[in-house]
Amino acid sequence: MRSEHDPNLELYAEVKRSLAERTWRHVQHCADAKTKVVQEILARAGGRERSED
């Protein structure tokens, strides 16, 4: 279960807010811009993707 103060969640939210302030010619460019932070979060988590099922 995720903590309310999960640093990964806070980092991702900060990046999303920052990217939302920009104008993107293509939505995919915004998605691509999140790749680095997602990779960092997954690396800290041991590379495991979690399912919320």
C-alpha beads as a LAMMPS data file, in Angstrom:
LAMMPS data file: protein, C-alpha beads

53 atoms
52 bonds

1 atom types
1 bond types

-500.0 500.0 xlo xhi
-500.0 500.0 ylo yhi
-500.0 500.0 zlo zhi

Masses

1 110.0

Atoms # bond

1 1 1 0.000 0.000 0.000
2 1 1 1.226 3.501 -0.823
3 1 1 1.974 5.995 1.899
4 1 1 0.299 9.401 1.687
5 1 1 3.784 10.932 1.830
6 1 1 5.424 8.596 -0.663
7 1 1 8.439 10.509 -2.035
8 1 1 8.051 8.788 -5.404
9 1 1 4.444 9.921 -5.657
10 1 1 5.431 13.454 -4.696
11 1 1 8.255 13.480 -7.263
12 1 1 5.971 12.213 -10.020
13 1 1 3.280 14.756 -9.132
14 1 1 5.845 17.576 -9.194
15 1 1 7.057 16.520 -12.642
16 1 1 3.476 16.217 -13.926
17 1 1 2.617 19.721 -12.665
18 1 1 5.736 21.144 -14.287
19 1 1 4.997 19.455 -17.601
20 1 1 1.351 20.568 -17.485
21 1 1 2.488 24.198 -17.496
22 1 1 4.103 23.752 -20.904
23 1 1 2.424 23.777 -24.299
24 1 1 2.939 20.536 -26.203
25 1 1 2.608 20.216 -29.944
26 1 1 1.849 16.516 -29.520
27 1 1 0.561 14.789 -26.382
28 1 1 3.108 12.021 -26.912
29 1 1 5.919 14.530 -26.364
30 1 1 4.576 15.196 -22.881
31 1 1 4.334 11.467 -22.210
32 1 1 7.894 11.014 -23.444
33 1 1 9.074 13.783 -21.114
34 1 1 7.891 11.715 -18.124
35 1 1 10.005 8.709 -19.116
36 1 1 13.093 9.693 -17.115
37 1 1 11.241 10.183 -13.827
38 1 1 9.262 6.965 -14.304
39 1 1 12.491 5.054 -14.947
40 1 1 14.067 6.572 -11.821
41 1 1 11.081 5.584 -9.687
42 1 1 11.068 2.045 -11.076
43 1 1 14.815 1.733 -10.496
44 1 1 14.403 2.739 -6.840
45 1 1 11.609 0.187 -6.534
46 1 1 13.888 -2.519 -7.866
47 1 1 12.439 -2.319 -11.364
48 1 1 9.199 -3.961 -10.324
49 1 1 5.973 -2.607 -11.746
50 1 1 3.125 -2.809 -9.268
51 1 1 -0.439 -3.721 -9.947
52 1 1 -3.191 -2.086 -7.906
53 1 1 -5.494 -5.126 -8.287

Bonds

1 1 1 2
2 1 2 3
3 1 3 4
4 1 4 5
5 1 5 6
6 1 6 7
7 1 7 8
8 1 8 9
9 1 9 10
10 1 10 11
11 1 11 12
12 1 12 13
13 1 13 14
14 1 14 15
15 1 15 16
16 1 16 17
17 1 17 18
18 1 18 19
19 1 19 20
20 1 20 21
21 1 21 22
22 1 22 23
23 1 23 24
24 1 24 25
25 1 25 26
26 1 26 27
27 1 27 28
28 1 28 29
29 1 29 30
30 1 30 31
31 1 31 32
32 1 32 33
33 1 33 34
34 1 34 35
35 1 35 36
36 1 36 37
37 1 37 38
38 1 38 39
39 1 39 40
40 1 40 41
41 1 41 42
42 1 42 43
43 1 43 44
44 1 44 45
45 1 45 46
46 1 46 47
47 1 47 48
48 1 48 49
49 1 49 50
50 1 50 51
51 1 51 52
52 1 52 53
